[in-house]
Amino acid sequence: MANEKLSQEKAYRIMLKGYPDVLDIKQMCEILGISLKTGYGLIQENKIECLKVGRSYRIPKPFLLSYLRIGASSDSQ
């Protein structure tokens, strides 16, 4: 079971279970274990897609999962 690939749907349901479907920047940083400054940097560099609502950023869970998948594959190359 450890070698099974985790589908994006399963990851969505299991990994981020305690979080709302649309995250704010603080929640995103908490999940990733990074500082707010680093989180804002990732957004400004367009590494993590987001929605801008007024003056704040909102990150739907699928956008965060896409970043994690892309980040993992580019680091291993």
DSSP file (Angstrom, degrees, kcal/mol; ACC not computed):
  #  RESIDUE AA STRUCTURE BP1 BP2  ACC     N-H-->O    O-->H-N    N-H-->O    O-->H-N    TCO  KAPPA ALPHA  PHI   PSI    X-CA   Y-CA   Z-CA
    1    1 A M    >         0   0    0      0, 0.0     3,-1.1     0, 0.0     0, 0.0   0.000 360.0 360.0 360.0 -29.4    0.0    0.0    0.0
    2    2 A A  T 3   +     0   0    0      1,-0.2     0, 0.0     3,-0.0     0, 0.0   0.796 360.0  51.8 -65.9 -27.6    2.9    2.4    0.6
    3    3 A N  T 3  S+     0   0    0      2,-0.1    -1,-0.2     0, 0.0     2,-0.1   0.543  84.6 112.5 -86.9  -7.0    3.9    2.2   -3.0
    4    4 A E  S <  S-     0   0    0     -3,-1.1     2,-0.3     1,-0.1     0, 0.0  -0.389  73.2-117.7 -66.4 141.1    0.4    3.0   -4.3
    5    5 A K        -     0   0    0     -2,-0.1     2,-0.7     1,-0.0    -1,-0.1  -0.642  24.1-129.7 -77.6 136.1    0.1    6.3   -6.1
    6    6 A L        -     0   0    0     -2,-0.3    -1,-0.0     4,-0.0     2,-0.0  -0.777  21.7-135.3 -88.8 118.3   -2.3    8.7   -4.3
    7    7 A S     >  -     0   0    0     -2,-0.7     4,-2.8     1,-0.1     5,-0.2  -0.305  20.4-114.1 -69.3 158.5   -4.8   10.1   -6.7
    8    8 A Q  H  > S+     0   0    0      1,-0.2     4,-2.3     2,-0.2     5,-0.1   0.867 118.1  53.7 -61.6 -35.3   -5.5   13.8   -6.5
    9    9 A E  H  > S+     0   0    0      2,-0.2     4,-1.9     1,-0.2    -1,-0.2   0.924 110.7  44.7 -65.2 -44.8   -9.0   13.0   -5.4
   10   10 A K  H  > S+     0   0    0      2,-0.2     4,-2.8     1,-0.2     5,-0.3   0.909 113.2  50.9 -65.9 -41.3   -7.8   10.8   -2.5
   11   11 A A  H  X>S+     0   0    0     -4,-2.8     4,-1.5     1,-0.2     5,-1.0   0.904 108.5  53.1 -60.5 -41.5   -5.2   13.4   -1.5
   12   12 A Y  H  <5S+     0   0    0     -4,-2.3     4,-0.4    -5,-0.2    -1,-0.2   0.906 115.6  39.5 -59.4 -44.0   -7.9   16.0   -1.5
   13   13 A R  H  <5S+     0   0    0     -4,-1.9    -2,-0.2    -5,-0.1    -1,-0.2   0.850 127.3  30.7 -77.5 -35.0  -10.1   13.9    0.8
   14   14 A I  H ><5S+     0   0    0     -4,-2.8     3,-1.0    -5,-0.1    -3,-0.2   0.938 119.7  41.7 -91.7 -54.9   -7.4   12.6    3.1
   15   15 A M  T 3<5S+     0   0    0     -4,-1.5     3,-0.2    -5,-0.3    -3,-0.2   0.862 124.7  31.4 -68.7 -39.3   -4.5   15.1    3.4
   16   16 A L  T > <S+     0   0    0     -5,-1.0     3,-1.7    -4,-0.4    -1,-0.2  -0.050  78.1 129.3-112.0  31.4   -6.5   18.3    3.6
   17   17 A K  T <  S+     0   0    0     -3,-1.0    -1,-0.2     1,-0.3    -2,-0.1   0.836  71.0  50.1 -58.0 -39.7   -9.5   17.0    5.5
   18   18 A G  T 3  S+     0   0    0     -3,-0.2    -1,-0.3    -4,-0.2    -2,-0.1   0.370  99.2  81.9 -84.9   5.9   -9.6   19.6    8.2
   19   19 A Y  S <  S-     0   0    0     -3,-1.7     4,-0.1     1,-0.1    -3,-0.0  -0.789  83.5-104.9-112.7 153.6   -9.3   22.6    5.9
   20   20 A P        -     0   0    0      0, 0.0    -1,-0.1     0, 0.0    41,-0.1  -0.238  36.7-106.7 -68.0 165.4  -12.0   24.4    3.9
   21   21 A D  S    S+     0   0    0      1,-0.2    40,-2.5    39,-0.1     2,-0.5   0.790 112.1  44.9 -65.3 -28.3  -12.2   23.9    0.2
   22   22 A V  E    S-A   60   0A   0     38,-0.2     2,-0.2    39,-0.1    -1,-0.2  -0.974  83.9-155.4-121.0 119.2  -10.7   27.4   -0.4
   23   23 A L  E     -A   59   0A   0     36,-3.0    36,-2.9    -2,-0.5     2,-0.2  -0.541   7.4-136.6 -93.2 153.5   -7.7   28.3    1.7
   24   24 A D  E  >  -A   58   0A   0     34,-0.2     4,-2.3    -2,-0.2     5,-0.2  -0.536  39.6 -95.5 -95.3 176.4   -6.4   31.6    2.8
   25   25 A I  H  > S+     0   0    0     32,-0.5     4,-2.4     1,-0.2     5,-0.2   0.865 123.5  53.3 -63.4 -36.9   -2.7   32.4    2.7
   26   26 A K  H  > S+     0   0    0      2,-0.2     4,-2.2     1,-0.2    -1,-0.2   0.914 110.1  47.2 -65.3 -42.2   -2.2   31.5    6.4
   27   27 A Q  H  > S+     0   0    0      2,-0.2     4,-2.4     1,-0.2    -2,-0.2   0.908 111.2  51.7 -65.3 -41.6   -3.8   28.1    6.0
   28   28 A M  H  X S+     0   0    0     -4,-2.3     4,-2.3     1,-0.2    -2,-0.2   0.932 111.2  47.2 -59.8 -45.7   -1.7   27.4    2.8
   29   29 A C  H  X>S+     0   0    0     -4,-2.4     5,-2.1     1,-0.2     4,-1.5   0.871 110.2  53.0 -65.3 -36.9    1.5   28.3    4.7
   30   30 A E  H  <5S+     0   0    0     -4,-2.2    -1,-0.2     2,-0.2    -2,-0.2   0.923 110.2  47.7 -62.4 -44.9    0.5   26.1    7.6
   31   31 A I  H  <5S+     0   0    0     -4,-2.4    -2,-0.2     1,-0.2    -1,-0.2   0.913 117.9  40.9 -62.4 -43.9   -0.1   23.1    5.3
   32   32 A L  H  <5S-     0   0    0     -4,-2.3    -1,-0.2    -5,-0.2    -2,-0.2   0.644 106.4-126.2 -81.5 -14.6    3.2   23.6    3.6
   33   33 A G  T  <5 +     0   0    0     -4,-1.5     2,-0.3     1,-0.3    -3,-0.2   0.887  66.5 126.2  70.8  39.1    5.1   24.4    6.7
   34   34 A I      < -     0   0    0     -5,-2.1    -1,-0.3    -6,-0.1    -2,-0.1  -0.787  62.6 -97.9-124.2 167.1    6.5   27.7    5.3
   35   35 A S     >  -     0   0    0     -2,-0.3     4,-2.3     1,-0.1     5,-0.1  -0.366  33.6-111.8 -79.2 163.3    6.5   31.3    6.4
   36   36 A L  H  > S+     0   0    0      1,-0.2     4,-2.9     2,-0.2     5,-0.2   0.887 118.8  56.3 -60.8 -38.9    4.0   33.9    5.2
   37   37 A K  H  > S+     0   0    0      1,-0.2     4,-1.9     2,-0.2    -1,-0.2   0.921 109.1  45.1 -60.8 -44.3    6.8   35.6    3.3
   38   38 A T  H  > S+     0   0    0      2,-0.2     4,-2.3     1,-0.2    -1,-0.2   0.894 112.0  53.2 -65.8 -40.2    7.7   32.5    1.5
   39   39 A G  H  X S+     0   0    0     -4,-2.3     4,-1.9     1,-0.2    -2,-0.2   0.925 109.5  46.9 -61.0 -46.7    4.0   31.8    0.7
   40   40 A Y  H  X S+     0   0    0     -4,-2.9     4,-2.7     1,-0.2    -1,-0.2   0.874 110.5  54.7 -63.2 -36.0    3.5   35.3   -0.8
   41   41 A G  H  X S+     0   0    0     -4,-1.9     4,-2.1    -5,-0.2    -2,-0.2   0.915 106.0  50.8 -62.9 -43.4    6.7   34.7   -2.8
   42   42 A L  H  <>S+     0   0    0     -4,-2.3     5,-2.5     1,-0.2     6,-1.1   0.886 113.1  46.4 -61.7 -38.9    5.3   31.5   -4.3
   43   43 A I  H ><5S+     0   0    0     -4,-1.9     3,-1.6     3,-0.2    -2,-0.2   0.926 112.2  49.0 -69.6 -44.6    2.1   33.2   -5.3
   44   44 A Q  H 3<5S+     0   0    0     -4,-2.7    -2,-0.2     1,-0.3    -1,-0.2   0.805 109.9  52.0 -66.9 -28.7    3.9   36.2   -6.7
   45   45 A E  T 3<5S-     0   0    0     -4,-2.1    -1,-0.3    -5,-0.2    -2,-0.2   0.373 113.7-121.4 -85.2   4.6    6.2   33.9   -8.7
   46   46 A N  T < 5S+     0   0    0     -3,-1.6    -3,-0.2     2,-0.2     3,-0.1   0.761  77.1 127.0  59.2  29.0    3.1   32.2  -10.1
   47   47 A K  S   <S+     0   0    0     -5,-2.5     2,-0.5     1,-0.2    -4,-0.2   0.779  74.7  39.6 -81.3 -28.6    4.3   28.8   -8.6
   48   48 A I  S    S-     0   0    0     -6,-1.1    -1,-0.2    -9,-0.1    -2,-0.2  -0.986  88.2-134.0-121.2 122.2    0.9   28.4   -6.9
   49   49 A E        +     0   0    0     -2,-0.5     2,-0.3    14,-0.3    18,-0.1  -0.411  35.5 165.7 -69.6 149.5   -2.2   29.5   -8.7
   50   50 A C        -     0   0    0      9,-0.1     2,-0.4    -7,-0.1     9,-0.2  -0.959  35.4-117.9-154.9 171.6   -4.6   31.6   -6.6
   51   51 A L  E     -B   58   0A   0      7,-3.2     7,-3.0    -2,-0.3     2,-0.6  -0.947  23.5-140.0-114.2 138.6   -7.7   33.8   -6.8
   52   52 A K  E     -B   57   0A   0     -2,-0.4     2,-0.6     5,-0.2     5,-0.2  -0.897  18.5-176.1-102.3 121.1   -7.5   37.4   -5.7
   53   53 A V  E >   -B   56   0A   0      3,-2.9     3,-2.2    -2,-0.6     2,-0.4  -0.937  64.5 -51.7-117.8 106.3  -10.5   38.5   -3.8
   54   54 A G  T 3  S-     0   0    0     -2,-0.6    -2,-0.0     1,-0.3     0, 0.0  -0.519 121.6 -23.0  63.7-121.9  -10.3   42.2   -2.9
   55   55 A R  T 3  S+     0   0    0     -2,-0.4     2,-0.3    -3,-0.1    -1,-0.3   0.384 125.3  80.3-100.0   2.4   -6.9   42.6   -1.3
   56   56 A S  E <  S- B   0  53A   0     -3,-2.2    -3,-2.9   -32,-0.0     2,-0.3  -0.748  71.6-126.2-114.1 159.2   -6.6   38.9   -0.2
   57   57 A Y  E     - B   0  52A   0     -2,-0.3   -32,-0.5    -5,-0.2     2,-0.4  -0.787  17.2-165.0-100.9 143.8   -5.5   35.7   -1.9
   58   58 A R  E     -AB  24  51A   0     -7,-3.0    -7,-3.2    -2,-0.3   -34,-0.2  -0.998   2.4-162.5-128.0 134.2   -7.6   32.5   -1.9
   59   59 A I  E     -A   23   0A   0    -36,-2.9   -36,-3.0    -2,-0.4    -9,-0.1  -0.931  12.5-142.9-121.1 107.1   -6.2   29.2   -2.9
   60   60 A P  E >>  -A   22   0A   0      0, 0.0     4,-1.4     0, 0.0     3,-1.1  -0.412  27.6-115.5 -63.1 144.2   -8.6   26.4   -3.8
   61   61 A K  H 3> S+     0   0    0    -40,-2.5     4,-2.5     1,-0.3     5,-0.2   0.863 113.7  58.4 -51.9 -42.5   -7.3   23.0   -2.6
   62   62 A P  H 3> S+     0   0    0      0, 0.0     4,-2.1     0, 0.0    -1,-0.3   0.857 103.1  54.3 -60.2 -31.7   -6.8   21.6   -6.1
   63   63 A F  H <> S+     0   0    0     -3,-1.1     4,-2.0     2,-0.2   -14,-0.3   0.907 109.7  47.2 -65.4 -40.9   -4.4   24.5   -6.9
   64   64 A L  H  X S+     0   0    0     -4,-1.4     4,-2.3     2,-0.2    -1,-0.2   0.911 111.5  50.1 -67.0 -42.3   -2.3   23.5   -3.9
   65   65 A L  H  X S+     0   0    0     -4,-2.5     4,-2.2     1,-0.2    -1,-0.2   0.872 108.6  53.3 -64.1 -36.4   -2.3   19.9   -4.8
   66   66 A S  H  X S+     0   0    0     -4,-2.1     4,-2.6    -5,-0.2     5,-0.2   0.915 108.6  49.9 -63.2 -42.6   -1.2   20.8   -8.4
   67   67 A Y  H  X S+     0   0    0     -4,-2.0     4,-3.2     1,-0.2     5,-0.2   0.926 110.2  50.0 -61.0 -45.1    1.7   22.7   -6.9
   68   68 A L  H  X S+     0   0    0     -4,-2.3     4,-1.9     2,-0.2    -1,-0.2   0.892 112.8  46.4 -63.2 -39.9    2.7   19.8   -4.7
   69   69 A R  H  X S+     0   0    0     -4,-2.2     4,-1.8     2,-0.2    -2,-0.2   0.930 116.7  43.3 -67.5 -46.1    2.6   17.4   -7.6
   70   70 A I  H  X S+     0   0    0     -4,-2.6     4,-2.3     1,-0.2     5,-0.2   0.916 113.5  52.0 -66.4 -43.6    4.5   19.7  -10.0
   71   71 A G  H  X S+     0   0    0     -4,-3.2     4,-1.7    -5,-0.2    -1,-0.2   0.892 109.8  49.3 -60.6 -40.9    7.0   20.7   -7.3
   72   72 A A  H  X S+     0   0    0     -4,-1.9     4,-1.2    -5,-0.2    -1,-0.2   0.891 112.5  46.8 -67.4 -39.4    7.8   17.0   -6.5
   73   73 A S  H  < S+     0   0    0     -4,-1.8     4,-0.4     1,-0.2    -2,-0.2   0.866 112.9  48.1 -74.2 -34.0    8.3   16.0  -10.1
   74   74 A S  H  < S+     0   0    0     -4,-2.3     3,-0.5     1,-0.2    -1,-0.2   0.816 109.2  54.1 -75.9 -28.3   10.6   19.0  -10.9
   75   75 A D  H  < S+     0   0    0     -4,-1.7    -1,-0.2    -5,-0.2    -2,-0.2   0.818 105.8  53.1 -71.4 -30.0   12.7   18.4   -7.8
   76   76 A S     <        0   0    0     -4,-1.2    -1,-0.2     1,-0.2    -2,-0.2   0.565 360.0 360.0 -84.0  -6.9   13.4   14.8   -8.7
   77   77 A Q              0   0    0     -3,-0.5    -1,-0.2    -4,-0.4    -2,-0.1   0.476 360.0 360.0 -85.2 360.0   14.7   15.6  -12.2
